[in-house]
């Protein structure tokens, strides 16, 4: 796999999965605690001060595949705040080796899970399709999706096939992309980690650390009773 296929610029617009920041989409703030404290989506994304050393922020776009998919869904996006923030690490911003992104949706009322999951799946499928067109036929993308309680996880394992190698070495897992959504009533938290499999930290560990960090920010700011 050549370096210019490590994640490329398409990643910068993947959303929910998103790697970049979006301004919130509603002026109203969601009331989330008994004392009427206000929680905003921007409270729940990870700030630059808390990302690992070497990660730089992506610039803010006007839109993303995830937000576009939400616009097309049954979700009332006009009354839902959306914030996204993403970071990259590597040689160049348009061709990062590592990506860490966080997102949050906050509404006045409980958010329906089905359209948000469908939008995330749609944007993830678009990402994999675009990424696949940039790679050689020897690169495979293995996708999986699991649900457990309040959590939905999406995985993409990027596999390099080596047809002339011994059978034990014919396939090598070179990159992992892991996305998690946490459904918390009127709040949905999104976290993504992408990176190589031969360098620490493990992607699943990085994902778990920052998903937990977002959950802690949610609990600290107050949750809808």
Secondary structure, DSSP 8 states (H G I E B T S, - for coil): --GGGSSTGGGGG--SS--S----S-SS-EE-STT--EE-GGGGS--GGGS-TT-EE----S--HHHHHHHHSSS-GGGEEEEEEEEEESSBTTB-SEEEEEEEEEESS---HHHHHHHHHHHHHHHHHHHHHTS-TTEEEEEEEEEETTEEEEEEEEEEE-TTS-GGGSEEEEEEEEEEEEEETTEEEEEEEEEESSSSS-HHHHHHHHHHHHHHHHHHH----
